[in-house]
Amino acid sequence: MRIVVTGIGGLIGWHAHVRLYAANCAARFRNDPLPYDIVALDHAAFDDDTQLAAALDNADAVLHFAGVNRGDAATVEAANPAIAKRLTEACKSAQADPHIVYANSTHAISDTPYGRSKRIAGEICAAAVNRYTDLVLPHIFGEAARPFYNNVTATLIHQILAGEMPDINPDGKVQLLHAGAAAQMAIDAVRDGTTGMQTPVPHPVTVPALYQKLRGFHDSYTANIYPDLSNPFDLALFNTYRTATYPDSWPRELALNTDQRGTLFEAVKGGGGGQTFLSTTQPGITRGDHFHLAKVERFLVVQGEATIRIRKVLDDEIWEYKVSGDAPAPVDMPVLHTHSIENTGDTELLTLFWTHDLFDQSNPDTYADKVLK
């Protein structure tokens, strides 16, 4: 299936791109045919007639996340309909009739420049194709969100990590939905042929309560204690928080209790359960080279020397962390980031791994993807 994803530089666009890519990674690992031919478009593509028409040639579906939500009122009101018009004209030029899934907004019912802009853009898309899904989204949060950019969750996380006290509206309320959930709904609509209006159920929370939840995560995590991760919303929110701690907050030193008998340290605390396992790795060998969509995972070298590498999925920048069993310091793997551990010493490497849930062979949430391309 040929799927075009617009707005890949935005939050939902990137999450959708990663999830489609993950499905291809899983198929490649099984030696199955790739389910998706992914065409990823950023905003610049809408300025290039040739590129846009080529992208839509033989397209089965378009996940349309490109849009404008910042700027002066006139710019915002004009931008989204203009983008939708460019998209539909390119479909016509390419003689394509894809299933369009449009990331609309709950603001579309409001008589504001942004609300009118989103509503009209949806109407343009709906009139241009035979299959149209109107995905009406509430407040979106998630990994890789930009603070101070229409995302109160990312802003609060940024301020907590910076040691700042946010200015919180005591009456503020948000209806939250994780970007991964929104992206999956769009993908599922295409896969299942679902059309019409789709309204995901959000998680309502006051802004003060959201801050207290995030503050609690921070206080606990910096004390080397995982919060209870049994609730799916809390897991998504915690993953969003902890991903923002990279790359500068790792590895993290552990308190070592040493006497004449040896050394004792606490490797993992909290989390509501999970699974712990040990591995040995021979010199020069690399383990990992995969990523997760939701799994919380800790690497802790207890013997030997190693380099842990982490790369944001679909990106090129690599973070490297040198770790040693002489000074055990954990590195937790951020979701949506592919990671590996290489034995860079001359002796056998002993590593403790911890995940927040038990491994499920039918749903492993593990996608093979080499860190070093």
C-alpha positions as CSV (number, residue, x, y, z in Angstrom):
1,M,0.0,0.0,0.0
2,R,1.4,3.4,-1.0
3,I,0.8,5.9,1.8
4,V,1.7,9.6,1.6
5,V,2.3,11.3,5.0
6,T,2.2,15.1,5.0
7,G,3.6,17.2,7.7
8,I,6.3,14.7,8.8
9,G,8.2,17.5,10.6
10,G,5.2,17.9,12.9
11,L,4.3,15.9,16.0
12,I,1.6,13.6,14.6
13,G,3.2,13.4,11.2
14,W,6.5,12.1,12.7
15,H,4.6,9.6,15.0
16,A,2.7,8.3,12.0
17,H,5.8,8.0,9.9
18,V,7.5,6.1,12.7
19,R,4.6,3.6,13.1
20,L,4.4,2.9,9.4
21,Y,8.2,2.4,9.4
22,A,7.9,0.1,12.4
23,A,5.5,-2.1,10.5
24,N,7.9,-2.3,7.7
25,C,10.8,-3.1,10.1
26,A,8.7,-6.0,11.6
27,A,7.9,-7.4,8.2
28,R,11.5,-7.1,7.1
29,F,12.6,-9.0,10.2
30,R,10.2,-11.8,9.3
31,N,11.3,-11.8,5.6
32,D,7.7,-10.8,4.7
33,P,6.8,-8.3,2.0
34,L,6.8,-4.7,3.3
35,P,3.2,-3.6,3.9
36,Y,3.8,0.1,3.1
37,D,5.4,2.1,0.5
38,I,5.9,5.3,2.5
39,V,6.2,8.7,0.9
40,A,7.0,11.4,3.5
41,L,6.4,15.0,2.7
42,D,7.4,18.1,4.6
43,H,6.0,21.6,4.2
44,A,8.5,22.4,1.5
45,A,7.0,19.7,-0.8
46,F,3.9,21.9,-1.1
47,D,6.0,24.5,-3.0
48,D,7.1,22.0,-5.6
49,D,4.5,20.9,-8.2
50,T,6.6,18.1,-9.6
51,Q,7.5,16.6,-6.2
52,L,3.9,16.8,-5.0
53,A,2.4,15.2,-8.2
54,A,5.1,12.5,-8.1
55,A,4.4,11.7,-4.5
56,L,0.7,11.2,-5.2
57,D,1.1,9.1,-8.3
58,N,-0.6,5.8,-7.5
59,A,-1.1,6.8,-3.9
60,D,-3.6,4.6,-2.1
61,A,-3.9,6.9,0.9
62,V,-2.9,10.3,2.3
63,L,-2.4,10.9,6.0
64,H,-2.8,14.7,5.9
65,F,-1.1,16.2,9.0
66,A,0.5,19.3,7.4
67,G,-1.0,22.5,8.6
68,V,-0.4,25.9,10.3
69,N,-1.5,26.7,13.8
70,R,0.8,29.6,14.6
71,G,1.1,33.1,13.2
72,D,-1.1,36.2,12.8
73,A,-4.9,35.6,12.4
74,A,-4.9,36.3,8.6
75,T,-2.0,33.9,7.9
76,V,-3.5,31.1,10.0
77,E,-6.9,31.5,8.4
78,A,-5.6,31.3,4.9
79,A,-2.9,28.7,5.3
80,N,-4.7,25.4,6.0
81,P,-7.3,25.8,3.2
82,A,-4.4,26.7,0.8
83,I,-2.5,23.6,1.8
84,A,-5.6,21.5,1.3
85,K,-6.2,23.0,-2.1
86,R,-2.6,22.3,-3.2
87,L,-3.0,18.7,-2.0
88,T,-6.3,18.1,-3.8
89,E,-5.1,19.8,-7.0
90,A,-2.0,17.6,-7.0
91,C,-4.3,14.5,-6.7
92,K,-6.2,15.7,-9.7
93,S,-3.0,16.3,-11.6
94,A,-1.7,12.9,-10.8
95,Q,-5.2,11.3,-11.6
96,A,-5.1,9.9,-8.1
97,D,-8.1,9.2,-5.8
98,P,-6.5,8.3,-2.5
99,H,-8.2,7.8,0.8
100,I,-7.5,11.0,2.6
101,V,-7.4,11.0,6.4
102,Y,-7.4,14.6,7.6
103,A,-6.1,15.6,11.1
104,N,-8.9,18.0,12.0
105,S,-9.4,19.7,15.3
106,T,-12.1,20.1,17.9
107,H,-11.6,23.8,17.3
108,A,-13.1,23.4,13.9
109,I,-16.6,24.1,15.3
110,S,-15.4,27.5,16.7
111,D,-15.8,30.8,14.8
112,T,-12.1,31.7,15.1
113,P,-9.5,32.1,12.4
114,Y,-7.9,28.8,13.3
115,G,-11.3,27.1,13.7
116,R,-12.5,28.3,10.3
117,S,-9.2,27.4,8.7
118,K,-9.3,23.8,9.9
119,R,-13.0,23.4,9.0
120,I,-12.6,24.8,5.4
121,A,-9.5,22.7,4.8
122,G,-11.5,19.6,5.7
123,E,-14.3,20.5,3.4
124,I,-11.9,21.0,0.5
125,C,-10.4,17.5,1.1
126,A,-13.8,15.9,1.5
127,A,-15.1,17.3,-1.7
128,A,-12.0,16.1,-3.7
129,V,-12.0,12.3,-3.1
130,N,-14.4,9.4,-2.7
131,R,-12.9,8.2,0.6
132,Y,-12.4,10.7,3.3
133,T,-11.9,10.4,7.1
134,D,-12.3,13.4,9.3
135,L,-10.2,12.7,12.3
136,V,-11.3,15.3,14.9
137,L,-8.4,15.6,17.4
138,P,-8.3,17.2,20.9
139,H,-5.1,18.5,22.6
140,I,-2.2,16.3,21.4
141,F,0.9,15.4,23.5
142,G,3.8,13.1,22.9
143,E,7.5,12.4,22.5
144,A,9.3,15.0,20.4
145,A,6.7,17.7,21.0
146,R,8.1,21.3,21.1
147,P,7.5,23.3,24.3
148,F,5.9,26.7,24.0
149,Y,4.3,25.6,20.7
150,N,0.6,25.0,21.4
151,N,1.5,22.1,23.7
152,V,1.0,22.6,27.4
153,T,2.4,19.2,28.3
154,A,5.7,19.8,26.5
155,T,5.9,23.2,28.0
156,L,5.3,22.0,31.6
157,I,7.9,19.2,31.1
158,H,10.5,21.7,29.8
159,Q,10.0,24.0,32.7
160,I,10.2,21.2,35.3
161,L,13.4,19.9,33.8
162,A,14.8,23.5,33.7
163,G,14.0,23.9,37.4
164,E,11.4,26.7,36.6
165,M,8.1,27.2,38.3
166,P,5.4,27.4,35.5
167,D,2.7,30.1,35.6
168,I,-0.3,27.8,35.7
169,N,-3.9,28.8,35.1
170,P,-5.8,27.3,38.1
171,D,-8.9,27.0,35.9
172,G,-7.2,25.5,32.9
173,K,-8.4,22.3,31.4
174,V,-7.2,20.1,28.6
175,Q,-8.5,17.0,26.7
176,L,-5.3,15.0,26.1
177,L,-4.6,12.4,23.4
178,H,-1.2,10.8,22.8
179,A,0.2,11.6,19.3
180,G,0.9,7.8,18.8
181,A,-2.8,7.0,19.4
182,A,-3.9,9.7,17.0
183,A,-1.4,8.5,14.4
184,Q,-2.5,4.8,14.8
185,M,-6.2,5.9,14.4
186,A,-5.3,7.5,11.1
187,I,-3.4,4.4,9.9
188,D,-6.2,2.1,11.1
189,A,-8.7,4.2,9.1
190,V,-6.8,3.5,5.9
191,R,-6.2,-0.1,6.7
192,D,-9.8,-0.8,7.6
193,G,-11.4,1.5,5.1
194,T,-13.1,3.7,7.7
195,T,-14.6,6.9,6.5
196,G,-16.6,9.8,7.9
197,M,-16.0,11.6,11.2
198,Q,-13.8,9.9,13.8
199,T,-13.6,11.3,17.3
200,P,-11.1,9.6,19.6
201,V,-11.9,9.6,23.3
202,P,-9.5,12.0,25.1
203,H,-8.2,12.0,28.7
204,P,-9.6,15.1,30.5
205,V,-7.4,16.7,33.1
206,T,-7.0,20.1,34.7
207,V,-3.7,21.9,34.0
208,P,-2.8,22.0,37.8
209,A,-3.4,18.2,38.0
210,L,-1.3,17.6,34.9
211,Y,1.5,19.6,36.4
212,Q,1.3,17.7,39.6
213,K,1.4,14.4,37.7
214,L,4.5,15.4,35.7
215,R,6.1,16.9,38.9
216,G,5.6,13.6,40.6
217,F,7.2,11.7,37.7
218,H,10.2,14.0,37.9
219,D,10.7,13.8,41.7
220,S,10.4,10.0,41.6
221,Y,12.5,9.4,38.6
222,T,15.4,11.6,39.7
223,A,15.4,9.6,42.9
224,N,15.8,6.4,40.7
225,I,12.2,5.3,41.4
226,Y,9.9,4.5,38.5
227,P,6.2,5.5,38.9
228,D,3.4,2.9,38.6
229,L,3.2,2.3,34.8
230,S,0.1,0.1,34.8
231,N,-2.2,2.8,33.4
232,P,-1.8,3.3,29.7
233,F,-2.3,7.1,29.9
234,D,0.3,7.4,32.7
235,L,2.7,5.2,30.6
236,A,2.3,7.5,27.6
237,L,2.7,10.6,29.7
238,F,5.8,9.2,31.5
239,N,7.4,8.2,28.2
240,T,6.8,11.7,26.9
241,Y,8.4,13.2,30.1
242,R,11.4,10.9,30.1
243,T,12.2,11.3,26.4
244,A,12.6,15.0,27.1
245,T,15.5,14.1,29.5
246,Y,17.7,13.1,26.6
247,P,20.5,13.4,25.6
248,D,22.1,15.4,28.5
249,S,20.7,13.6,31.6
250,W,22.3,10.2,31.0
251,P,24.0,8.1,32.2
252,R,22.8,8.6,35.8
253,E,25.1,7.8,38.7
254,L,23.9,5.3,41.3
255,A,24.6,5.5,45.0
256,L,27.2,2.8,45.7
257,N,27.4,1.3,49.2
258,T,30.9,-0.1,49.5
259,D,32.7,-1.7,52.4
260,Q,35.3,-4.5,52.9
261,R,32.8,-7.1,51.6
262,G,32.2,-5.3,48.2
263,T,29.6,-3.0,46.7
264,L,25.9,-2.8,46.9
265,F,23.6,-0.6,44.7
266,E,20.0,-0.4,43.8
267,A,19.5,-1.1,40.1
268,V,15.8,-0.6,39.6
269,K,13.0,0.5,41.9
270,G,9.2,0.9,41.4
271,G,7.5,0.6,38.0
272,G,4.7,-1.7,39.2
273,G,6.5,-5.0,38.2
274,G,8.2,-5.8,35.0
275,Q,10.9,-8.1,34.0
276,T,14.7,-8.3,34.8
277,F,17.2,-10.3,32.9
278,L,21.0,-10.5,32.5
279,S,23.1,-11.1,29.4
280,T,26.8,-11.7,28.7
281,T,28.3,-10.2,25.5
282,Q,31.7,-11.1,24.0
283,P,34.2,-8.3,23.1
284,G,33.3,-6.5,19.8
285,I,29.7,-7.8,19.8
286,T,26.7,-5.5,19.6
287,R,23.3,-6.2,21.0
288,G,20.0,-4.4,20.5
289,D,19.6,-2.4,17.2
290,H,15.9,-2.0,17.7
291,F,13.3,0.4,19.0
292,H,10.1,0.3,21.0
293,L,6.8,2.3,20.7
294,A,5.9,2.1,24.4
295,K,8.2,-0.2,26.3
296,V,10.3,1.3,29.1
297,E,13.7,-0.3,29.2
298,R,16.9,0.1,31.3
299,F,20.4,-0.9,30.4
300,L,22.9,-1.2,33.3
301,V,26.4,-2.6,32.8
302,V,27.6,-4.3,35.9
303,Q,30.9,-5.8,34.5
304,G,33.1,-4.8,31.6
305,E,33.1,-1.8,29.3
306,A,30.5,-0.8,26.8
307,T,29.2,2.0,24.5
308,I,25.5,2.5,24.4
309,R,24.2,4.2,21.2
310,I,20.8,5.9,20.7
311,R,19.3,7.4,17.6
312,K,15.9,9.0,17.1
313,V,14.0,6.9,14.6
314,L,14.2,8.4,11.0
315,D,17.0,10.7,12.2
316,D,20.8,10.6,11.7
317,E,22.1,12.0,15.0
318,I,23.6,9.4,17.3
319,W,24.1,9.8,21.0
320,E,26.9,7.7,22.6
321,Y,27.3,6.9,26.3
322,K,30.4,5.2,27.6
323,V,29.6,2.9,30.6
324,S,31.5,0.6,32.8
325,G,30.9,-2.0,35.5
326,D,33.5,-0.2,37.6
327,A,31.0,2.6,38.1
328,P,27.5,1.2,37.3
329,A,25.3,4.0,35.8
330,P,22.0,3.1,34.0
331,V,20.9,4.5,30.7
332,D,17.2,4.2,30.0
333,M,16.1,3.7,26.4
334,P,13.7,6.4,25.1
335,V,10.8,5.1,23.1
336,L,10.8,5.8,19.4
337,H,14.6,5.8,19.5
338,T,16.6,2.8,18.2
339,H,19.4,1.7,20.5
340,S,22.3,-0.7,20.9
341,I,25.0,-1.7,23.3
342,E,28.5,-2.8,22.1
343,N,31.1,-4.5,24.2
344,T,34.1,-2.2,23.7
345,G,36.3,-3.9,26.4
346,D,38.6,-6.8,26.3
347,T,36.6,-9.0,28.7
348,E,33.1,-10.4,28.8
349,L,30.4,-7.8,29.3
350,L,27.7,-8.4,31.9
351,T,24.5,-6.3,31.5
352,L,21.4,-6.1,33.5
353,F,18.2,-5.2,31.5
354,W,14.9,-4.2,33.0
355,T,11.6,-3.6,31.2
356,H,8.3,-2.3,32.7
357,D,6.2,-5.2,31.4
358,L,6.6,-8.9,30.7
359,F,7.7,-9.9,27.2
360,D,4.8,-10.9,25.0
361,Q,5.8,-13.0,22.0
362,S,2.6,-12.1,20.2
363,N,3.1,-8.3,20.7
364,P,6.8,-7.8,21.4
365,D,6.9,-4.0,20.7
366,T,10.4,-4.5,19.3
367,Y,11.3,-3.3,15.8
368,A,14.7,-4.2,14.3
369,D,16.6,-1.0,13.1
370,K,20.3,-0.6,13.2
371,V,21.6,2.4,15.0
372,L,24.7,2.7,12.8
373,K,23.4,2.7,9.3
